[in-house]
Amino acid sequence: MTALVLPLTLTHLRGLAEADLDILAVIFLLRSGITGATNDGWGWVREPWVLATFAWWGWQMLCTAMVSPGHGALVQAAVAIRFPLAAAALGCWILKDATIRRRVVWITCACGLYIAAQIIVQAVCGHNLFGNPRFPDGVLTGPYKTPRAAAPLSRLLLPTLMLGCAFIAARCRSRIVRLVGMSGVTVAVVAITILAGQRMPFALCMFGIAICALLYRPMRPAALVGACAIPLLVLAVRVLSPGSFSHLVTRAQEQLAHFSQSPYGQIYTHAVVMAQGHPLLGQGYDAYRHHCADPTTFHGLSWLSPGIPDGGWQSLCVQHPHNHYLQALTNAGVPGLILFCMMIICWLIALWPRKGAPAVAIGLFAAVLIQEWPIASSSDFLNLPLGGWGFLLLGLGLSFRGVSEKHGFQAG
């Protein structure tokens, strides 16, 4: 039951989603302990992706204990392992059952379609199904009050797209019909991502579609059609949702042209300056939040952002550095960054869709890849709901290891 309701709680009930992930982690450890070594209850611990995750977590714990154990940082560092454990519970235990796996896949994809539908409703009616209007700057918010729908949507649409393409490939014998069907599904995904109006989720979703097309030959022509449709879809969104167009195109041009002076460029600069002062151990868990106000870090970098922010250096003291790799660097130094990179690489190796894998496994691999793509702005690594979606998709992807697609379309 916990696995089945997790996508629903991540969509709208953040507090329950965190409790759900905690329960998954705890019952998985209890189950492993009760099962014991005789039945290989701890066999999952020997998997490379698990060992790499524990190495990253252990080093971050050590750094926090040695450098900055106060203000609850050590406790937070200790419990940070619960989300990877929840992913292990899903991928190595609960979702190994084909029926449960199939249901969780459908519920997860349905949540993505629900978010997309709310964006469309808001674009057409001016408000979502809860009566919330567009954001003051005109951006569509989907089922939420603020523009935070695009990021999870960009991840969820990839396995949904692959399910659609696999279904069409299995049911349509005509090559032309398959091309039209897959192209229609792909263009629809591109269109809704453009309509959502967020720059980074759009770029990451397009990258994810390219990865899916690379690994799933039947949809390559459809991906090309989707790419060719982007200019026309952007022009259409300029009429339907000027706020989305402004965020997606106008502000993107401004930030790319003046990245070093943009808020992201200045935050990244500040994070690098902090890391330069503590290259070996970092400054402990949540380092950016707790130590960004240190006056010794109030200077720029000639190669990144040399200027003083308009609001002063204190204006850069946000909750996290908006990049998972910079977060790992400031928390646990260069060794922590290396261990974090090794962890992500091991995740992707474990998720890599082998020959004959279901198409949805390719979508899940692409979703986790864009979730942890290094050249991107992002939320906190363990923050919900986006971090929770990432670990759910990781667990789902792990559960498909060894599963083959015999008839073109199978979610289990």
GIWOGI-V621096 format. One record per residue. N is the residue number from 1. NEAR is the number of other C-alpha atoms within 12 Angstrom. Layout:
{{N	NEAR} {N	NEAR}}
This chain:
{{1	18} {2	30} {3	42} {4	29} {5	28} {6	41} {7	42} {8	33} {9	28} {10	39} {11	36} {12	25} {13	19} {14	22} {15	19} {16	22} {17	33} {18	36} {19	24} {20	33} {21	45} {22	28} {23	26} {24	37} {25	34} {26	25} {27	25} {28	33} {29	27} {30	17} {31	22} {32	25} {33	18} {34	15} {35	16} {36	16} {37	14} {38	11} {39	13} {40	17} {41	21} {42	24} {43	21} {44	26} {45	25} {46	16} {47	21} {48	22} {49	34} {50	35} {51	25} {52	30} {53	34} {54	31} {55	28} {56	36} {57	37} {58	28} {59	35} {60	47} {61	34} {62	31} {63	36} {64	36} {65	27} {66	21} {67	27} {68	30} {69	25} {70	20} {71	18} {72	18} {73	30} {74	28} {75	21} {76	24} {77	33} {78	25} {79	25} {80	31} {81	32} {82	31} {83	41} {84	43} {85	38} {86	43} {87	42} {88	46} {89	41} {90	41} {91	40} {92	40} {93	33} {94	32} {95	37} {96	27} {97	21} {98	23} {99	17} {100	25} {101	36} {102	30} {103	26} {104	36} {105	43} {106	29} {107	29} {108	40} {109	38} {110	24} {111	34} {112	37} {113	33} {114	31} {115	40} {116	39} {117	30} {118	35} {119	45} {120	32} {121	27} {122	33} {123	36} {124	21} {125	21} {126	25} {127	27} {128	28} {129	24} {130	18} {131	17} {132	25} {133	28} {134	35} {135	30} {136	16} {137	18} {138	29} {139	39} {140	49} {141	42} {142	46} {143	36} {144	29} {145	24} {146	22} {147	32} {148	31} {149	42} {150	42} {151	41} {152	47} {153	52} {154	50} {155	52} {156	52} {157	50} {158	50} {159	46} {160	41} {161	48} {162	50} {163	39} {164	38} {165	46} {166	36} {167	28} {168	33} {169	31} {170	25} {171	18} {172	20} {173	14} {174	13} {175	19} {176	16} {177	18} {178	27} {179	28} {180	24} {181	31} {182	38} {183	35} {184	26} {185	31} {186	44} {187	35} {188	31} {189	44} {190	45} {191	36} {192	43} {193	48} {194	51} {195	50} {196	53} {197	47} {198	37} {199	35} {200	36} {201	40} {202	39} {203	32} {204	38} {205	45} {206	36} {207	30} {208	38} {209	47} {210	34} {211	30} {212	43} {213	32} {214	22} {215	29} {216	35} {217	23} {218	30} {219	40} {220	25} {221	29} {222	40} {223	40} {224	26} {225	29} {226	34} {227	29} {228	19} {229	23} {230	27} {231	19} {232	18} {233	29} {234	33} {235	21} {236	19} {237	33} {238	26} {239	17} {240	28} {241	34} {242	27} {243	30} {244	42} {245	33} {246	29} {247	32} {248	35} {249	27} {250	20} {251	21} {252	22} {253	16} {254	18} {255	21} {256	19} {257	13} {258	18} {259	23} {260	26} {261	25} {262	26} {263	30} {264	31} {265	32} {266	39} {267	44} {268	41} {269	39} {270	48} {271	50} {272	37} {273	36} {274	42} {275	36} {276	25} {277	23} {278	28} {279	26} {280	28} {281	32} {282	40} {283	42} {284	45} {285	47} {286	44} {287	45} {288	42} {289	30} {290	26} {291	37} {292	35} {293	24} {294	22} {295	15} {296	17} {297	27} {298	30} {299	29} {300	28} {301	24} {302	14} {303	15} {304	23} {305	27} {306	23} {307	26} {308	26} {309	25} {310	13} {311	13} {312	19} {313	27} {314	23} {315	20} {316	33} {317	32} {318	26} {319	25} {320	35} {321	41} {322	35} {323	32} {324	35} {325	39} {326	43} {327	42} {328	49} {329	43} {330	47} {331	53} {332	44} {333	38} {334	31} {335	29} {336	41} {337	32} {338	25} {339	29} {340	37} {341	28} {342	26} {343	29} {344	38} {345	25} {346	27} {347	38} {348	34} {349	24} {350	33} {351	35} {352	34} {353	33} {354	23} {355	18} {356	23} {357	34} {358	40} {359	47} {360	50} {361	49} {362	48} {363	49} {364	52} {365	48} {366	45} {367	48} {368	46} {369	39} {370	42} {371	47} {372	38} {373	29} {374	24} {375	20} {376	28} {377	31} {378	36} {379	31} {380	31} {381	37} {382	32} {383	25} {384	33} {385	33} {386	37} {387	32} {388	42} {389	45} {390	45} {391	48} {392	53} {393	54} {394	49} {395	46} {396	54} {397	48} {398	44} {399	42} {400	42} {401	34} {402	23} {403	29} {404	24} {405	26} {406	16} {407	18} {408	27} {409	26} {410	32} {411	42} {412	33}}
